[in-house]
């Protein structure tokens, strides 16, 4: 595990080439929050980081880029789409455009449009992803119910109707919904000293989807340390970088476990992957 207090751009162009299996991060997009005024974020910064991520990602590696858009003078900026297309110019495949749907945040956005309830999760890959562990936790509409279908009889080899039980669960789709907010995104109170955390379960689900135990997970905008905490729990190596000193200390405490971390409350076991 390696935690760095500094500018991720320096690390991205000095560390070993092709060394990262998976990046899970959310950058300070569209300057929607100040983050203690510790970072300047514009197109020049983004383009340098995109090129750096291409440099450090292994062939077959994945970058999960969680972003949204600001609304300025009645128009969404479209920054998220511009970034996704630039990643393609750099060389990444846009493997999947996923949706992070937020439940429990209250009304957000303009009174002249529908309330904003999601962010994009662009899954970018350097060549074809080497690891794909799709999560199967979606309960089917007809789960457990009997239905009729065509089957092949053993004696005559002709087609006939047969009865079977529908599968209980199936692979989830690419819209992931999480309850967010205090004591939902995490039970670590200290994490909420950061203005923009994403749920531990979101980081958990991407890590098990696109990496295996022993792989290296990276977060160049470590923030409160959510990706790092989940990577450590899932037996991955982790590299995290955070430019703000206050947030770096929060992340360090959460990842190293030097402050009291209650376990996440779960109503069921982690979903299977297939």
LUMVEX-492398 format. One record per residue (C-alpha): residue number from 1; residue in three letters; y, z, x. Coordinates in Angstrom, 3 decimals, padded with zeros to 6 digits. Example, Ala and Ser with C-alpha at 12.3 -4.5 7.8 and 13.67 -1.06 7.14 Angstrom:
2
+------+------+----------+----------+----------+
! resi ! resn !       c2 !       c3 !       c1 !
+------+------+----------+----------+----------+
!    1 !  Ala ! -004.500 !  007.800 !  012.300 !
!    2 !  Ser ! -001.060 !  007.140 !  013.670 !
+------+------+----------+----------+----------+
! end
This chain:
274
+------+------+----------+----------+----------+
! resi ! resn !       c2 !       c3 !       c1 !
+------+------+----------+----------+----------+
!    1 !  Unk !  000.000 !  000.000 !  000.000 !
!    2 !  Unk !  003.460 ! -000.907 !  001.282 !
!    3 !  Unk !  006.735 !  000.157 ! -000.355 !
!    4 !  Unk !  009.961 ! -001.280 !  001.037 !
!    5 !  Unk !  013.552 ! -000.251 !  000.319 !
!    6 !  Unk !  015.480 ! -003.461 !  000.901 !
!    7 !  Unk !  016.205 ! -007.030 ! -000.158 !
!    8 !  Unk !  013.087 ! -008.954 ! -001.174 !
!    9 !  Unk !  014.520 ! -012.190 !  000.244 !
!   10 !  Unk !  014.202 ! -010.818 !  003.763 !
!   11 !  Unk !  010.554 ! -009.917 !  003.220 !
!   12 !  Unk !  009.631 ! -013.207 !  001.547 !
!   13 !  Unk !  010.645 ! -015.211 !  004.628 !
!   14 !  Unk !  009.335 ! -012.857 !  007.328 !
!   15 !  Unk !  005.942 ! -011.724 !  006.020 !
!   16 !  Unk !  002.652 ! -013.541 !  006.508 !
!   17 !  Unk !  002.195 ! -016.926 !  004.855 !
!   18 !  Unk ! -000.266 ! -017.192 !  001.938 !
!   19 !  Unk ! -000.786 ! -013.424 !  001.779 !
!   20 !  Unk ! -000.253 ! -012.500 ! -001.909 !
!   21 !  Unk ! -002.896 ! -012.905 ! -004.614 !
!   22 !  Unk ! -000.754 ! -011.942 ! -007.604 !
!   23 !  Unk !  002.907 ! -011.222 ! -008.310 !
!   24 !  Unk !  003.866 ! -009.399 ! -011.512 !
!   25 !  Unk !  007.615 ! -008.903 ! -011.827 !
!   26 !  Unk !  010.706 ! -009.022 ! -014.012 !
!   27 !  Unk !  013.922 ! -010.018 ! -012.223 !
!   28 !  Unk !  017.443 ! -008.925 ! -013.251 !
!   29 !  Unk !  017.930 ! -012.048 ! -015.359 !
!   30 !  Unk !  021.341 ! -013.149 ! -016.688 !
!   31 !  Unk !  022.983 ! -009.939 ! -015.393 !
!   32 !  Unk !  022.237 ! -008.215 ! -018.702 !
!   33 !  Unk !  022.125 ! -004.866 ! -016.910 !
!   34 !  Unk !  024.030 ! -003.555 ! -013.907 !
!   35 !  Unk !  021.152 ! -001.807 ! -012.083 !
!   36 !  Unk !  023.614 !  000.589 ! -010.431 !
!   37 !  Unk !  025.615 ! -002.480 ! -009.295 !
!   38 !  Unk !  023.128 ! -002.804 ! -006.430 !
!   39 !  Unk !  022.300 ! -006.496 ! -006.680 !
!   40 !  Unk !  024.017 ! -009.832 ! -007.102 !
!   41 !  Unk !  021.931 ! -012.215 ! -009.139 !
!   42 !  Unk !  022.744 ! -015.884 ! -009.482 !
!   43 !  Unk !  021.125 ! -019.266 ! -009.040 !
!   44 !  Unk !  021.349 ! -019.143 ! -005.241 !
!   45 !  Unk !  019.462 ! -015.837 ! -005.187 !
!   46 !  Unk !  016.857 ! -017.084 ! -007.655 !
!   47 !  Unk !  016.187 ! -020.380 ! -005.861 !
!   48 !  Unk !  015.688 ! -018.564 ! -002.543 !
!   49 !  Unk !  013.251 ! -016.135 ! -004.157 !
!   50 !  Unk !  011.325 ! -018.944 ! -005.885 !
!   51 !  Unk !  010.883 ! -020.718 ! -002.546 !
!   52 !  Unk !  009.876 ! -017.432 ! -000.920 !
!   53 !  Unk !  007.266 ! -016.730 ! -003.582 !
!   54 !  Unk !  005.751 ! -020.161 ! -002.988 !
!   55 !  Unk !  005.626 ! -019.342 !  000.722 !
!   56 !  Unk !  003.763 ! -016.028 !  000.354 !
!   57 !  Unk !  001.440 ! -016.858 ! -002.567 !
!   58 !  Unk ! -002.116 ! -017.740 ! -001.606 !
!   59 !  Unk ! -003.627 ! -021.026 ! -002.777 !
!   60 !  Unk ! -005.085 ! -020.104 ! -006.152 !
!   61 !  Unk ! -002.657 ! -017.206 ! -006.474 !
!   62 !  Unk ! -000.551 ! -016.446 ! -009.549 !
!   63 !  Unk !  003.026 ! -015.348 ! -010.251 !
!   64 !  Unk !  003.810 ! -013.673 ! -013.593 !
!   65 !  Unk !  007.578 ! -014.011 ! -014.175 !
!   66 !  Unk !  008.855 ! -011.934 ! -017.141 !
!   67 !  Unk !  012.313 ! -013.074 ! -018.307 !
!   68 !  Unk !  014.584 ! -013.586 ! -021.286 !
!   69 !  Unk !  018.003 ! -015.088 ! -021.991 !
!   70 !  Unk !  021.448 ! -013.706 ! -022.681 !
!   71 !  Unk !  023.519 ! -015.031 ! -025.587 !
!   72 !  Unk !  027.036 ! -015.998 ! -024.507 !
!   73 !  Unk !  029.632 ! -017.268 ! -026.996 !
!   74 !  Unk !  026.934 ! -017.861 ! -029.570 !
!   75 !  Unk !  024.601 ! -019.820 ! -027.303 !
!   76 !  Unk !  021.516 ! -018.685 ! -025.441 !
!   77 !  Unk !  021.799 ! -019.460 ! -021.741 !
!   78 !  Unk !  018.380 ! -021.074 ! -021.371 !
!   79 !  Unk !  018.117 ! -019.528 ! -017.896 !
!   80 !  Unk !  014.445 ! -018.747 ! -018.463 !
!   81 !  Unk !  013.595 ! -022.430 ! -019.004 !
!   82 !  Unk !  015.684 ! -023.517 ! -016.027 !
!   83 !  Unk !  013.792 ! -021.052 ! -013.836 !
!   84 !  Unk !  010.388 ! -022.180 ! -015.106 !
!   85 !  Unk !  011.239 ! -025.820 ! -014.399 !
!   86 !  Unk !  012.549 ! -024.960 ! -010.930 !
!   87 !  Unk !  009.302 ! -023.173 ! -010.105 !
!   88 !  Unk !  007.580 ! -026.483 ! -010.873 !
!   89 !  Unk !  009.959 ! -028.278 ! -008.496 !
!   90 !  Unk !  009.060 ! -025.779 ! -005.779 !
!   91 !  Unk !  005.387 ! -026.629 ! -006.261 !
!   92 !  Unk !  003.979 ! -024.126 ! -008.756 !
!   93 !  Unk !  001.990 ! -025.148 ! -011.817 !
!   94 !  Unk !  003.280 ! -023.773 ! -015.108 !
!   95 !  Unk ! -000.162 ! -022.457 ! -015.975 !
!   96 !  Unk !  000.790 ! -020.733 ! -019.238 !
!   97 !  Unk !  003.955 ! -019.918 ! -021.179 !
!   98 !  Unk !  003.198 ! -016.542 ! -022.692 !
!   99 !  Unk !  005.159 ! -014.305 ! -025.062 !
!  100 !  Unk !  005.799 ! -010.594 ! -024.566 !
!  101 !  Unk !  006.486 ! -009.331 ! -028.078 !
!  102 !  Unk !  008.185 ! -005.953 ! -028.256 !
!  103 !  Unk !  007.525 ! -003.538 ! -031.086 !
!  104 !  Unk !  009.748 ! -000.515 ! -031.584 !
!  105 !  Unk !  012.992 ! -001.625 ! -029.935 !
!  106 !  Unk !  015.122 ! -001.913 ! -033.070 !
!  107 !  Unk !  017.558 ! -004.742 ! -033.821 !
!  108 !  Unk !  018.635 ! -006.893 ! -030.861 !
!  109 !  Unk !  020.736 ! -010.015 ! -030.640 !
!  110 !  Unk !  023.390 ! -011.733 ! -032.707 !
!  111 !  Unk !  024.176 ! -011.052 ! -036.362 !
!  112 !  Unk !  024.254 ! -014.824 ! -036.816 !
!  113 !  Unk !  020.601 ! -015.324 ! -035.838 !
!  114 !  Unk !  017.254 ! -013.589 ! -036.306 !
!  115 !  Unk !  016.697 ! -010.418 ! -034.305 !
!  116 !  Unk !  015.316 ! -011.043 ! -030.837 !
!  117 !  Unk !  011.858 ! -009.528 ! -030.444 !
!  118 !  Unk !  010.279 ! -011.144 ! -027.378 !
!  119 !  Unk !  010.591 ! -012.249 ! -023.774 !
!  120 !  Unk !  008.823 ! -015.020 ! -021.893 !
!  121 !  Unk !  006.018 ! -014.394 ! -019.443 !
!  122 !  Unk !  005.699 ! -017.546 ! -017.333 !
!  123 !  Unk !  002.326 ! -017.609 ! -015.595 !
!  124 !  Unk !  002.753 ! -019.781 ! -012.506 !
!  125 !  Unk ! -000.084 ! -020.786 ! -010.220 !
!  126 !  Unk ! -000.301 ! -022.229 ! -006.741 !
!  127 !  Unk ! -002.974 ! -024.835 ! -007.419 !
!  128 !  Unk ! -005.678 ! -023.848 ! -009.907 !
!  129 !  Unk ! -005.921 ! -020.041 ! -010.375 !
!  130 !  Unk ! -008.832 ! -018.653 ! -008.383 !
!  131 !  Unk ! -009.237 ! -015.680 ! -010.738 !
!  132 !  Unk ! -009.166 ! -015.854 ! -014.529 !
!  133 !  Unk ! -010.537 ! -012.816 ! -016.387 !
!  134 !  Unk ! -009.564 ! -013.461 ! -019.981 !
!  135 !  Unk ! -009.299 ! -010.312 ! -022.095 !
!  136 !  Unk ! -011.469 ! -010.233 ! -025.206 !
!  137 !  Unk ! -010.072 ! -007.685 ! -027.651 !
!  138 !  Unk ! -009.010 ! -009.744 ! -030.658 !
!  139 !  Unk ! -010.823 ! -008.690 ! -033.818 !
!  140 !  Unk ! -011.698 ! -011.743 ! -035.869 !
!  141 !  Unk ! -010.738 ! -012.155 ! -039.514 !
!  142 !  Unk ! -014.391 ! -012.426 ! -040.538 !
!  143 !  Unk ! -015.775 ! -010.064 ! -037.889 !
!  144 !  Unk ! -019.080 ! -008.548 ! -038.845 !
!  145 !  Unk ! -019.424 ! -010.642 ! -042.004 !
!  146 !  Unk ! -022.350 ! -012.919 ! -042.749 !
!  147 !  Unk ! -021.760 ! -016.649 ! -043.021 !
!  148 !  Unk ! -023.823 ! -019.803 ! -043.319 !
!  149 !  Unk ! -023.916 ! -022.581 ! -040.776 !
!  150 !  Unk ! -026.117 ! -025.400 ! -039.560 !
!  151 !  Unk ! -028.944 ! -024.437 ! -037.243 !
!  152 !  Unk ! -032.093 ! -025.964 ! -035.780 !
!  153 !  Unk ! -035.491 ! -024.838 ! -037.053 !
!  154 !  Unk ! -038.283 ! -024.247 ! -034.531 !
!  155 !  Unk ! -041.119 ! -025.987 ! -036.395 !
!  156 !  Unk ! -039.686 ! -029.306 ! -037.509 !
!  157 !  Unk ! -036.635 ! -029.716 ! -035.255 !
!  158 !  Unk ! -034.502 ! -030.823 ! -038.225 !
!  159 !  Unk ! -031.083 ! -029.440 ! -039.160 !
!  160 !  Unk ! -031.018 ! -026.695 ! -041.786 !
!  161 !  Unk ! -028.759 ! -023.934 ! -043.008 !
!  162 !  Unk ! -029.034 ! -020.608 ! -041.223 !
!  163 !  Unk ! -027.274 ! -017.297 ! -041.687 !
!  164 !  Unk ! -025.519 ! -015.505 ! -038.829 !
!  165 !  Unk ! -023.136 ! -012.621 ! -038.214 !
!  166 !  Unk ! -019.648 ! -013.486 ! -037.011 !
!  167 !  Unk ! -018.624 ! -012.064 ! -033.659 !
!  168 !  Unk ! -016.648 ! -008.807 ! -033.728 !
!  169 !  Unk ! -014.152 ! -009.714 ! -030.993 !
!  170 !  Unk ! -012.823 ! -012.832 ! -029.333 !
!  171 !  Unk ! -010.452 ! -013.786 ! -026.530 !
!  172 !  Unk ! -006.855 ! -012.846 ! -027.302 !
!  173 !  Unk ! -004.141 ! -015.480 ! -027.573 !
!  174 !  Unk ! -001.082 ! -015.769 ! -025.323 !
!  175 !  Unk !  001.252 ! -013.672 ! -027.493 !
!  176 !  Unk !  000.930 ! -010.071 ! -026.299 !
!  177 !  Unk !  002.526 ! -007.320 ! -028.365 !
!  178 !  Unk !  003.266 ! -003.835 ! -027.057 !
!  179 !  Unk !  004.950 ! -000.795 ! -028.550 !
!  180 !  Unk !  007.867 ! -000.004 ! -026.239 !
!  181 !  Unk !  010.439 !  002.714 ! -025.840 !
!  182 !  Unk !  010.346 !  006.364 ! -024.862 !
!  183 !  Unk !  006.799 !  007.726 ! -024.401 !
!  184 !  Unk !  005.347 !  004.344 ! -025.380 !
!  185 !  Unk !  005.948 !  002.127 ! -022.353 !
!  186 !  Unk !  004.806 !  005.053 ! -020.203 !
!  187 !  Unk !  004.438 !  008.821 ! -020.416 !
!  188 !  Unk !  006.309 !  009.244 ! -017.108 !
!  189 !  Unk !  009.686 !  010.651 ! -018.103 !
!  190 !  Unk !  011.196 !  009.798 ! -014.734 !
!  191 !  Unk !  010.616 !  006.077 ! -015.371 !
!  192 !  Unk !  013.267 !  006.067 ! -018.097 !
!  193 !  Unk !  015.951 !  006.716 ! -015.489 !
!  194 !  Unk !  015.588 !  002.974 ! -014.898 !
!  195 !  Unk !  017.344 !  000.803 ! -017.545 !
!  196 !  Unk !  014.649 ! -001.858 ! -017.977 !
!  197 !  Unk !  010.991 ! -000.904 ! -017.702 !
!  198 !  Unk !  008.127 ! -002.873 ! -019.139 !
!  199 !  Unk !  004.983 ! -001.259 ! -020.549 !
!  200 !  Unk !  002.293 ! -000.078 ! -018.177 !
!  201 !  Unk ! -000.267 ! -001.806 ! -020.390 !
!  202 !  Unk !  001.493 ! -005.165 ! -019.885 !
!  203 !  Unk !  001.227 ! -004.836 ! -016.105 !
!  204 !  Unk ! -002.348 ! -003.567 ! -016.463 !
!  205 !  Unk ! -003.386 ! -006.552 ! -018.585 !
!  206 !  Unk ! -001.922 ! -009.153 ! -016.226 !
!  207 !  Unk ! -003.448 ! -007.483 ! -013.174 !
!  208 !  Unk ! -006.958 ! -007.506 ! -014.622 !
!  209 !  Unk ! -006.450 ! -011.077 ! -015.898 !
!  210 !  Unk ! -005.371 ! -012.735 ! -012.645 !
!  211 !  Unk ! -006.794 ! -010.598 ! -009.823 !
!  212 !  Unk ! -009.880 ! -008.704 ! -008.669 !
!  213 !  Unk ! -010.341 ! -005.337 ! -006.979 !
!  214 !  Unk ! -009.141 ! -005.432 ! -003.378 !
!  215 !  Unk ! -006.623 ! -008.231 ! -004.016 !
!  216 !  Unk ! -002.968 ! -007.833 ! -003.037 !
!  217 !  Unk ! -000.494 ! -007.419 ! -005.910 !
!  218 !  Unk !  003.228 ! -007.863 ! -005.238 !
!  219 !  Unk !  006.446 ! -006.929 ! -007.039 !
!  220 !  Unk !  009.667 ! -008.082 ! -005.336 !
!  221 !  Unk !  011.789 ! -006.292 ! -007.993 !
!  222 !  Unk !  009.825 ! -003.050 ! -008.065 !
!  223 !  Unk !  012.238 ! -001.169 ! -010.332 !
!  224 !  Unk !  010.558 !  001.972 ! -011.646 !
!  225 !  Unk !  007.214 !  001.076 ! -010.045 !
!  226 !  Unk !  005.165 !  000.132 ! -013.112 !
!  227 !  Unk !  003.320 ! -002.774 ! -011.461 !
!  228 !  Unk !  002.574 ! -000.672 ! -008.407 !
!  229 !  Unk !  001.244 !  002.252 ! -010.402 !
!  230 !  Unk ! -001.119 !  000.013 ! -012.362 !
!  231 !  Unk ! -002.218 ! -001.877 ! -009.230 !
!  232 !  Unk ! -003.139 !  001.383 ! -007.539 !
!  233 !  Unk ! -005.082 !  002.616 ! -010.586 !
!  234 !  Unk ! -006.976 ! -000.689 ! -010.690 !
!  235 !  Unk ! -007.948 ! -000.547 ! -007.000 !
!  236 !  Unk ! -005.677 ! -003.337 ! -005.807 !
!  237 !  Unk ! -003.560 ! -003.281 ! -002.694 !
!  238 !  Unk !  000.151 ! -003.275 ! -003.505 !
!  239 !  Unk !  003.400 ! -004.375 ! -001.876 !
!  240 !  Unk !  006.642 ! -003.465 ! -003.638 !
!  241 !  Unk !  010.286 ! -004.022 ! -002.746 !
!  242 !  Unk !  013.336 ! -002.456 ! -004.396 !
!  243 !  Unk !  016.940 ! -002.865 ! -003.257 !
!  244 !  Unk !  018.389 !  000.140 ! -005.115 !
!  245 !  Unk !  017.784 !  003.493 ! -003.402 !
!  246 !  Unk !  017.626 !  005.551 ! -006.617 !
!  247 !  Unk !  015.112 !  003.234 ! -008.269 !
!  248 !  Unk !  013.094 !  002.996 ! -005.054 !
!  249 !  Unk !  012.639 !  006.778 ! -005.065 !
!  250 !  Unk !  011.556 !  006.719 ! -008.727 !
!  251 !  Unk !  008.995 !  004.012 ! -007.990 !
!  252 !  Unk !  007.728 !  005.818 ! -004.926 !
!  253 !  Unk !  007.156 !  009.030 ! -006.875 !
!  254 !  Unk !  005.305 !  007.239 ! -009.664 !
!  255 !  Unk !  003.114 !  005.122 ! -007.391 !
!  256 !  Unk !  002.293 !  007.854 ! -004.894 !
!  257 !  Unk !  001.754 !  010.389 ! -007.675 !
!  258 !  Unk !  004.136 !  012.977 ! -006.219 !
!  259 !  Unk !  005.554 !  013.708 ! -009.660 !
!  260 !  Unk !  003.483 !  014.744 ! -012.668 !
!  261 !  Unk !  002.071 !  011.661 ! -014.361 !
!  262 !  Unk !  000.368 !  012.173 ! -017.694 !
!  263 !  Unk ! -002.295 !  009.596 ! -018.564 !
!  264 !  Unk ! -001.480 !  006.820 ! -021.005 !
!  265 !  Unk ! -002.645 !  007.705 ! -024.498 !
!  266 !  Unk ! -005.241 !  005.179 ! -025.606 !
!  267 !  Unk ! -006.970 !  004.912 ! -028.957 !
!  268 !  Unk ! -009.831 !  002.936 ! -027.465 !
!  269 !  Unk ! -011.317 !  001.954 ! -024.144 !
!  270 !  Unk ! -009.747 ! -000.807 ! -022.120 !
!  271 !  Unk ! -010.507 ! -004.185 ! -023.600 !
!  272 !  Unk ! -013.398 ! -006.134 ! -022.047 !
!  273 !  Unk ! -012.737 ! -009.208 ! -019.991 !
!  274 !  Unk ! -014.932 ! -012.254 ! -019.951 !
+------+------+----------+----------+----------+
! end
